Amino acid sequence: MSRIKLHPSGHEIDCHSGDTVLTAVERAGYALPNNCRAGACGECKVKVLDGQFDQGMVLDMALSPEERAQNIGLMCMAKPLSEELVIEWGTEDAKPKLFPPRENMLHVVTEKIARTPRITEFRLRPLGNPVRYWPGQYVTLGDKSAGAPPRCYSIAAAPRQDGEIVLHITRDEQGATSRWLHDTVQIGDTVKLSGAYGTFIGDPSVETPVLCLAAGSGLAPILSLTEAALRRGFKQPVRLMFSAREYDDVYCQGMMSFLQAKNRRFKFMPTLTRETRDGMLSGRIPDILPKHFPDLSGYSVFIAGTPQFVDSCKQAALRLGAQEKLVHIEGYFAQ
């Protein structure tokens, strides 16, 4: 067992043999930004001040040779080699403090609903204690014995008393786990979840207008955040722009209508990129954003979708005055 020390707070964390630094930090209840858990996104990049570690296999676009030379590592793949590993992590402990994730929690599939030609909603009920999570976090789901390695899926609803977990899963013909979920897993089956993970949660203490930008199943964590904020009586305007290719790809419209009817400060703004339709916007979000939000200097911005979508929307938001510290991103990487 190794020991991880957070600098400058001085807090120490046990790291079990074989665990990554990210796993150990999350088990101890601390937040470390991360998205892919596969060495691809670079969100969990941290400078190691003392000690040795095995970086494992990561992409050069996520960790450059120059960064490696400066002893910077990706904590989702890094494993301690020395008895103590000191990592630089902020001037204070991460907040909000996360719930320690749990592994292999049994859930029963109670509903399986096709939301679009490619996105299916899965509703899962726990057989034991419910998953404790912040809105915007994700779980891992898979079955290695079925050839379906664990993959990350964002939770698409705010926490509920009955512990139900809602997932929106896009079918990927190249993805063994998504094919297993769409083709093999049926209502009544038992599956295993692990989590919750991730820091796409913002700061609940911030009271600013909110702009959410999503595409495809990137709507899932946005839905969780939006539902939770409106449920707790969030007083600022909340706008949700959703990008879809065609009308059939716009899903959860019933929930959006309910949220708009119940909360006048919430507005759903779907936009289509490959067709036009009355009552909906047309065009890519980065292109039409200036027309609808010319000044984002006072907004908190949440963006979720493919890495390309996230990056283009983030750059567009920054050009319109959004503050970097108030821009929160969740990019879905191939795993």
Buried (B, 14 or more C-beta within 10 A) or exposed (E): EBBBBBBEBEBEBEBEEEBBBBBBBBBBBBBBBBBBBBBBBBBBBBBBBEBEBEBBEBBEEBBEEEBBEEBBBBBBBBBBEEEBBBBEBBEEEBEEEBBEBBEEBEBBBEEBEEBBEBBBBBBBBBEEEBBBBBBBBBBBBBBEEEEBBBBBBBBBBBBEEEBBBBBBBBBBEEBBBBBBBBEEBEEEEEBBBBBBBBBBBBEBEEEBBBBBBBBBBBBBBBBBBBBBBBBEEBEBBBBBBBBBBEBEBBBBEEBBEEBBEEBEBBBBBBBBBEEEEEEBBEBBBBEBBEEEBEEBEEBBBBBBBBBEBBBBBBEBBBEBEBBEEBBBBBBBBEB
